[in-house]
Amino acid sequence: MNELIKTVQPENSQQMVQQSDLIVYAHLNQSIKRWNTGKRLPSGAHFVNAEQLLQIHEVLKGSVQEPVKLLTTGIDPLPQPSDPLNNLYTGPLADGDYLLFLKSYSQTQHYILNGGFAAVYPVYAGKLIALNEGFKTFNGKTIAEVRPMLH
C-alpha cells in the first residue's frame, strides 16, 4: 500500500455526507504504523503512509467490520504549517476523539478521509470543532445534534 492518499475537497457538507461510505464518532490513539512509500518531492522530502486503528464509539452512517483502519499519506520532514501540501496530504491524526467522514479504500478494512481536514472534526468537551478547512455547519454541535444532519 504505497499509493499516495491525496485529498479531494468536497464542495459542501451535503456532498461530503453523501459521498462518505462511513461516518463515525471514534477515538484514535498514538499507535501509528508508518512506512515509506518510496516516493519523494523535488525537495527530497519523503511521502510516508500511516495506518491508525479506529476505536469506534458510534457508527452514524454505514456499517463496519472491526478492525477499521484509517490510511493517510504525510510528508517527512513535515512542511511548514502554511504549506498547501498539508491540505493535500494530512498525515496521521493526533490522539483524540473525532467525528470522521470516510471513504472505503480498495477491498480492505482501510478507510481514507473523505476530504482531508474537511472530513475531520475533533470532539472537545462534547462538541465538534470545525478546523479551518472544515464546514462550519458542524462547528459547536454535539454528536446528537449532528446525527439528524447526516440523513
Buried (B, 14 or more C-beta within 10 A) or exposed (E): EEEEBEBEBBEEBEBBBEBBBBBBBBBBEEEBEBEEBEEEEEEEBBBBBBBBBBBBBEBBBEEBEEEBBBBBBBBEEEBEEEEEBBBBBBBBBEEEBBBBBBBBBEEEBBBBBBBBBBBBBBBEEEBBBBBEBBBEBBEEBEBEEBBEEBE
